[in-house]
Amino acid sequence: MIHPSAVISNNTEIHETSNIGPFCVIGSGVKIGKNNNLISHVSITGETTVENNNTFYPFCSIGSEPQDLKYNKEKSFLKIGSNNNFRENVTVNPGTSGGGLNTIIADNCLFMVGSHIAHDCIIKSNVILANNATLAGHVEIDNNAILGGNSAIHQFVRVGKYAMIGGMSGVEKDIIPYGLYTGIRENLKSLNLIGLKRKGLASNDINEIKNLINLIFNKNDTIENNIKSNFVEKSDIIEINEVIEFLNSTSKRGITTFDND
């Protein structure tokens, strides 16, 4: 259903099962799949593809031009998966030539009021951005990560799966999978123990992960050397292998380490 007050440009594709509510604006080039609900006053523009079963609350701005000053009107894209919720005043920008031309959001994410996703970000599934959480350009957020209210993520930072960023935090370097980061712009506080429990890990497994993480981040040597000396073969614990894979991959911002305490 398309409300009579909605403005629909030519060259759009909107599946008949999707609802386009009052005063929505859909720009040329937009593709909207099945069972999406644009409640009212939603703007979707640019080369934006929306898959299925997403909900957009009033005053979302989806697909408008990036805020990158290097953006030069190049054709770029925003790809949104399925079963995501975009609450009021969420803004999402497409990619730029400096980042592969794509901003990508996977499935089952919740973007609370006023959250912002900048150009060239990649957000995987089951991610939550609480109210006014903001991502600068080129940020990567892995599965099941949670960003607290008013947190801010520096450009090119990677946030690992099941990581938790506390409210009002400023993050300048990569956060390992299962890390818990809060407040200051320097260190991890601990592992995200609640996230590990939600994943279904038993207490003894979590304790073993904590012990192995302490080996990796032992301050008597570098992270690289700690991994080489303690993990000649893959660990039996999947989560540790995920952390090591994350640490061994390329970082553009450096790795956030733990408090000295």
Steps between C-alpha positions, in 0.01 A plus 500: 500500500625844407341794683367776271724760665820302433732626226633220279755581229521328165739205466420348840414140582260446792353158570124503530514353853697796640330793672604855412337724760397866505748762378774255413739589216652225283768612255596372158704180503362368830400132518274384783425131549221312675309594817692813588321763707580870462275638772503869400734790409779264386746603227678230299716627215798411282601156378348333805384138512278390789431127531205365701312558828674821608324773698584870468359739759425870437773736385757242398732623225633200309740521206562875490841621382804423719637773724854425378648818351683285244170372363472618139151389400630156394236230468507302822276256680321413822394140553263409785412139583190368673321526836667822613338775707591864439353719772426871480761735347747230398735608219686265267733608217617305193861425414768707331777432249747504789337200663375269229180694424283292736343536841362161606259404779420131548200358688315521833656825620348769721595863446348707779400866492748737338772246422722573200676270253747682280637417156670167426403336830444125512258378767437130539200328656335541843676829574345760731576872492334670798371858491734746325782251449709620206729325253754698299592384150649158421405347839440123516267354763493121529208275598318553832698807607322764712580871504367697795323834482700803384806288424718609210721279282799651317537442125657170390449337843391135514273375778512122544206265544318502835698807610325750727566875485372687805297818471684830447815315389738631236672216314820579309648151445372154412302306760562124511212250483330465840673812635328739741596865458367791699567864568856601427669492160781266596435148624268203513354453847452123472339243278130538429401224744127559455540462124687173544226369731232605252688304238448194718850443635540326836686668787804273472529578127481872571771469764722316254444774242598762759822311577592470133421866435737589785773304318435688176508842666788432741685831518841332531502451124315607186162358404658350188770319696253387766284338232801333334635359826171385655291398200717295265186307406139608494326510836219258579294804594327663205481842665877514556563412135264780401694748715834384357367522144381854574838599646693348210295683238586850383415786735498860379459647849691268736363268767335607824672318787400439862542717809823456692294421811 
